[in-house]
Amino acid sequence: MTSHPALAVENLSRLPPYLQEVATAAISGSTKDLTRLCDLVRDPRAQISQLDLLLPVFYTLLDPGTIPEPCRLDPDSSDSAHQSSVIGLIARAAASLDALRTLGELPPGVGAGLWPRVWQWVLFMHTYREAIPHASETRICLNLFRLMNQLLLESEMVEMIKTNPRVQFVVARGWVLLFDVKDSLTRIDGCSSLCRFFKAARFAQSVALEAFIEGAGGTLSHLASLIVNHITFFAVTAQTLTSSIPLMLDGVLDFLWVAQYCDQEYENATWKPHRKGPLCMALVSKGIVAR
């Protein structure tokens, strides 16, 4: 039993016959048909109306009950059929996450049913990425950013997502990796989703930043450097690539306002009134604020 009508398998019967056949095969575990379906979703020339009717396929393939036990990820397993089955499960879940972020705006109210499945698979893939063939931490994090961007349109989803320390850790890891992405437009797309996350989250000044700090590298200095790199990129480098500079900075400036309180605590803890915290020093070093 699903939690939202848009996630019901019965919706597949409303698809055009050719698409219904592909979707039915994909939901039954055909990797070939799932690949074909994902290609159609991504191809603007396909002109598929009512893409949300495909949601049940991706929802079903993200069933957390199918997440493999970590011990089943052994690459040296002598059981090749077993190993192939596990890899197939993970590949279909990864393809489903890719497809979900391509669907665009999701039906209102679908987040409560969809997010737990999305997050459990993202967390699994991120935690065990080194044991998963062809897994990319950058791809995992970018998918999370874009999917959060879609789900955070629902106000009731904001608290569920933003207060999870594991989510905060993966968000920070993805933020770090964004600045290693060679394609500037991909970086801008990821940063846009990240900024919307910060804007929607509206973190209070009292929020604990430990998970963000850990994901950024382990120290407040790492987090400070990350914030400053983001501001610098969009204030200077990205000006020729996008006209949405205010949007790209807005959410991060909100987060900067929160992080400064952590900086002040650092200054107070050092018992040195003239010693500035890592965030202040990073901002000064880039000329963002005066000494």
Backbone hydrogen bonds, N-H to C=O, Kabsch-Sander energy under -0.5 kcal/mol:
donor,donor_aa,acceptor,acceptor_aa,energy
7,L,4,H,-2.0
8,A,5,P,-1.5
11,N,8,A,-1.7
12,L,9,V,-2.2
13,S,10,E,-1.4
14,R,11,N,-1.8
15,L,12,L,-1.7
19,L,16,P,-0.5
20,Q,16,P,-2.8
21,E,17,P,-1.9
22,V,18,Y,-1.3
23,A,19,L,-2.8
24,T,20,Q,-2.4
25,A,21,E,-1.8
26,A,22,V,-2.4
27,I,23,A,-2.5
28,S,24,T,-0.9
29,G,26,A,-1.6
30,S,25,A,-2.2
31,T,29,G,-0.8
34,L,30,S,-2.1
35,T,31,T,-2.5
36,R,32,K,-1.9
37,L,33,D,-2.4
38,C,34,L,-2.7
39,D,35,T,-2.2
40,L,36,R,-1.8
41,V,37,L,-2.1
42,R,38,C,-2.0
43,D,39,D,-1.4
46,A,43,D,-1.6
47,Q,44,P,-0.7
49,S,47,Q,-0.6
53,L,50,Q,-1.9
54,L,51,L,-2.3
55,L,52,D,-1.4
57,V,54,L,-1.4
58,F,54,L,-1.1
59,Y,55,L,-2.8
60,T,56,P,-2.3
61,L,57,V,-2.1
62,L,58,F,-0.8
62,L,59,Y,-0.6
63,D,60,T,-1.5
66,T,63,D,-2.1
67,I,64,P,-1.4
72,R,69,E,-2.4
73,L,70,P,-1.9
74,D,71,C,-0.8
77,S,74,D,-1.5
80,S,78,S,-1.3
83,Q,79,D,-2.4
84,S,80,S,-2.5
85,S,81,A,-1.9
86,V,82,H,-2.0
87,I,83,Q,-2.4
88,G,84,S,-2.2
89,L,85,S,-2.0
90,I,86,V,-2.1
91,A,87,I,-2.6
92,R,88,G,-2.3
93,A,89,L,-1.9
94,A,90,I,-2.7
95,A,91,A,-2.3
96,S,92,R,-1.8
97,L,93,A,-2.1
98,D,94,A,-2.2
99,A,95,A,-2.4
100,L,96,S,-2.5
101,R,97,L,-1.7
102,T,98,D,-0.7
102,T,99,A,-0.9
103,L,99,A,-1.1
103,L,100,L,-0.7
110,V,107,P,-1.7
113,G,110,V,-0.8
114,L,110,V,-2.0
115,W,111,G,-3.1
117,R,114,L,-0.5
118,V,114,L,-2.3
119,W,115,W,-3.2
120,Q,116,P,-2.0
121,W,117,R,-1.9
122,V,118,V,-2.5
123,L,119,W,-3.0
124,F,120,Q,-1.8
125,M,121,W,-2.8
126,H,122,V,-2.5
127,T,123,L,-2.6
128,Y,124,F,-2.4
129,R,126,H,-0.8
131,A,128,Y,-1.7
132,I,128,Y,-0.5
132,I,129,R,-0.9
135,A,132,I,-1.8
140,I,136,S,-2.4
141,C,137,E,-2.5
142,L,138,T,-2.7
143,N,139,R,-2.2
144,L,140,I,-1.8
145,F,141,C,-2.6
146,R,142,L,-2.3
147,L,143,N,-2.5
148,M,144,L,-2.7
149,N,145,F,-2.2
150,Q,146,R,-1.5
151,L,147,L,-2.5
152,L,148,M,-2.9
153,L,150,Q,-1.0
154,E,151,L,-1.8
155,S,153,L,-0.7
157,M,154,E,-1.9
158,V,154,E,-0.6
158,V,155,S,-0.9
159,E,155,S,-0.6
160,M,156,E,-0.5
161,I,157,M,-2.0
162,K,158,V,-3.0
163,T,159,E,-1.6
164,N,161,I,-1.1
168,Q,164,N,-2.1
169,F,165,P,-2.2
170,V,166,R,-2.2
171,V,167,V,-2.7
172,A,168,Q,-2.2
173,R,169,F,-2.2
174,G,170,V,-2.7
175,W,171,V,-2.1
176,V,172,A,-2.2
177,L,173,R,-2.2
178,L,174,G,-1.7
179,F,175,W,-0.6
179,F,176,V,-1.1
180,D,177,L,-2.2
181,V,177,L,-0.5
181,V,178,L,-1.0
184,S,182,K,-0.6
187,R,183,D,-2.0
188,I,184,S,-2.6
189,D,185,L,-2.3
190,G,186,T,-2.3
191,C,187,R,-2.7
192,S,188,I,-2.4
193,S,189,D,-1.9
194,L,190,G,-2.3
195,C,191,C,-2.7
196,R,192,S,-1.9
197,F,193,S,-1.8
198,F,194,L,-2.1
199,K,195,C,-2.5
200,A,196,R,-2.7
201,A,197,F,-2.6
202,R,198,F,-1.6
207,V,204,A,-1.8
213,I,209,L,-3.0
214,E,210,E,-2.7
215,G,211,A,-2.3
216,A,212,F,-2.0
217,G,213,I,-0.9
217,G,214,E,-0.7
218,G,213,I,-2.9
223,L,219,T,-1.6
224,A,220,L,-2.7
225,S,221,S,-2.4
226,L,222,H,-2.0
227,I,223,L,-2.4
228,V,224,A,-2.3
229,N,225,S,-2.5
230,H,226,L,-2.0
231,I,227,I,-2.2
232,T,228,V,-2.7
233,F,229,N,-2.5
234,F,230,H,-2.1
235,A,231,I,-1.8
236,V,232,T,-1.7
237,T,232,T,-0.8
238,A,233,F,-3.0
239,Q,236,V,-1.0
240,T,237,T,-0.7
241,L,238,A,-1.7
242,T,238,A,-1.5
248,M,244,S,-2.1
249,L,245,I,-1.6
250,D,246,P,-2.5
251,G,247,L,-0.9
253,L,249,L,-2.7
254,D,250,D,-1.8
255,F,251,G,-1.8
256,L,252,V,-2.7
257,W,253,L,-1.8
258,V,254,D,-1.1
259,A,255,F,-2.9
260,Q,256,L,-1.9
261,Y,258,V,-1.3
262,C,258,V,-0.7
262,C,259,A,-0.5
263,D,259,A,-1.8
264,Q,260,Q,-2.3
265,E,261,Y,-1.9
266,Y,262,C,-1.8
267,E,263,D,-2.2
268,N,264,Q,-2.5
269,A,265,E,-2.3
270,T,266,Y,-1.4
271,W,267,E,-0.6
271,W,268,N,-0.8
272,K,267,E,-0.8
275,R,272,K,-2.3
276,K,274,H,-0.7
281,M,277,G,-2.4
282,A,278,P,-2.3
283,L,279,L,-2.3
284,V,280,C,-2.3
285,S,281,M,-2.4
286,K,282,A,-1.1
287,G,284,V,-1.6
288,I,283,L,-2.3
289,V,283,L,-1.0
